[in-house]
């Protein structure tokens, strides 16, 4: 069972890994790693958010596959939570970009940036809702 603090720590580690690749100008060369990392960062951030709102028990796990479609996400997260109608589409987009970046041929850097932008948007929404800097 992962605690809220552990989810937050994981999120911060993934975020730092992404920032290192940005600073090193490696978005294109490390796009597969970034695709996986953005996906993992977003699910850890979501679990942290759920814990902070006392919506889930410590044993509840969010899997990136929940977001293969909005319909599936709604089914897997069949409870209400603040920002649900904004967060689910972001997570579906991140999952779509994860699959695009991680499998097949190298994509243009704008696809990597889309994933980074989606994660940043999610972080901003949750940060604002929780009233804390993430």
C-alpha positions as CSV (number, residue, x, y, z in Angstrom):
1,X,0.0,0.0,0.0
2,X,1.3,3.4,-1.0
3,X,0.9,6.3,1.2
4,X,0.0,9.8,0.0
5,X,3.5,10.9,0.9
6,X,4.9,8.1,-1.3
7,X,2.8,9.1,-4.2
8,X,3.9,12.7,-3.9
9,X,7.6,11.6,-3.6
10,X,7.1,9.5,-6.8
11,X,5.5,12.4,-8.6
12,X,8.3,14.7,-7.7
13,X,11.0,12.2,-8.8
14,X,9.2,11.7,-12.2
15,X,8.9,15.5,-12.5
16,X,12.6,16.0,-11.8
17,X,13.5,13.3,-14.3
18,X,11.5,15.2,-17.0
19,X,13.1,18.5,-16.0
20,X,16.6,16.9,-16.4
21,X,15.7,15.9,-19.9
22,X,14.3,19.3,-20.7
23,X,17.5,21.0,-19.4
24,X,19.7,18.6,-21.4
25,X,17.6,19.3,-24.5
26,X,16.8,15.6,-24.9
27,X,13.0,15.7,-25.5
28,X,13.3,14.1,-29.0
29,X,16.0,11.6,-28.1
30,X,14.3,10.4,-24.9
31,X,10.7,10.6,-26.0
32,X,9.9,7.0,-25.1
33,X,11.2,7.5,-21.6
34,X,9.3,10.8,-21.3
35,X,6.1,9.2,-22.5
36,X,6.3,6.6,-19.8
37,X,7.4,9.1,-17.2
38,X,4.6,11.6,-17.9
39,X,2.1,8.8,-17.6
40,X,3.5,7.5,-14.3
41,X,3.8,11.1,-12.9
42,X,0.1,11.8,-13.8
43,X,-1.2,8.6,-12.1
44,X,0.8,9.3,-9.0
45,X,-0.4,12.8,-8.9
46,X,-4.0,11.6,-9.2
47,X,-3.6,9.2,-6.4
48,X,-2.0,11.9,-4.2
49,X,-5.0,14.1,-5.0
50,X,-7.5,11.4,-4.2
51,X,-5.7,10.7,-0.8
52,X,-5.7,14.4,0.0
53,X,-9.4,14.6,-0.5
54,X,-9.9,11.3,1.4
55,X,-11.6,9.7,-1.5
56,X,-9.7,6.4,-1.6
57,X,-8.2,4.0,0.8
58,X,-4.4,3.3,0.9
59,X,-4.9,0.1,-1.1
60,X,-6.6,1.8,-4.0
61,X,-4.4,1.8,-7.2
62,X,-4.8,3.9,-10.3
63,X,-3.4,2.2,-13.5
64,X,-2.5,4.2,-16.6
65,X,-4.7,1.8,-18.6
66,X,-7.8,3.2,-16.8
67,X,-7.4,6.1,-19.3
68,X,-7.4,4.3,-22.6
69,X,-10.7,6.1,-23.1
70,X,-13.0,8.5,-21.3
71,X,-15.7,5.8,-21.1
72,X,-13.2,3.4,-19.4
73,X,-12.0,6.1,-17.1
74,X,-15.5,6.9,-16.0
75,X,-16.2,3.2,-15.4
76,X,-12.9,2.7,-13.4
77,X,-13.4,5.9,-11.4
78,X,-17.1,5.6,-10.7
79,X,-17.1,8.1,-7.9
80,X,-17.4,11.9,-8.0
81,X,-14.4,14.1,-7.3
82,X,-13.7,17.8,-7.8
83,X,-12.3,18.6,-11.3
84,X,-13.3,15.1,-12.7
85,X,-14.6,16.6,-16.0
86,X,-11.3,18.4,-16.5
87,X,-8.9,15.8,-15.2
88,X,-10.2,12.7,-17.0
89,X,-9.7,14.2,-20.5
90,X,-6.2,15.3,-19.6
91,X,-5.3,11.8,-18.4
92,X,-6.9,10.2,-21.6
93,X,-4.7,12.6,-23.7
94,X,-1.6,11.6,-21.7
95,X,-2.3,7.9,-22.2
96,X,-2.9,8.5,-25.9
97,X,0.5,10.3,-26.2
98,X,2.2,7.7,-24.1
99,X,1.2,5.0,-26.6
100,X,2.1,7.2,-29.5
101,X,5.6,8.2,-28.1
102,X,6.5,4.8,-26.6
103,X,5.7,2.5,-29.5
104,X,6.7,2.7,-33.1
105,X,8.8,5.3,-34.9
106,X,10.1,8.5,-33.4
107,X,7.6,11.3,-33.4
108,X,8.1,15.0,-33.8
109,X,9.1,17.0,-30.6
110,X,5.7,18.7,-30.6
111,X,4.1,15.4,-29.5
112,X,6.5,15.2,-26.5
113,X,5.6,18.8,-25.6
114,X,1.9,18.0,-25.8
115,X,2.4,15.4,-23.0
116,X,4.4,17.8,-20.9
117,X,1.8,20.5,-21.3
118,X,-1.0,18.1,-20.3
119,X,0.9,17.1,-17.2
120,X,1.5,20.7,-16.3
121,X,-2.2,21.6,-16.8
122,X,-3.2,18.7,-14.5
123,X,-0.6,19.8,-11.9
124,X,-1.9,23.4,-12.0
125,X,-5.5,22.3,-11.6
126,X,-4.8,20.0,-8.6
127,X,-2.4,22.5,-7.0
128,X,-5.0,25.2,-7.2
129,X,-7.7,22.9,-5.8
130,X,-5.6,21.7,-2.9
131,X,-4.2,25.1,-2.3
132,X,-0.6,23.9,-2.2
133,X,2.4,24.1,-4.4
134,X,3.2,20.8,-6.1
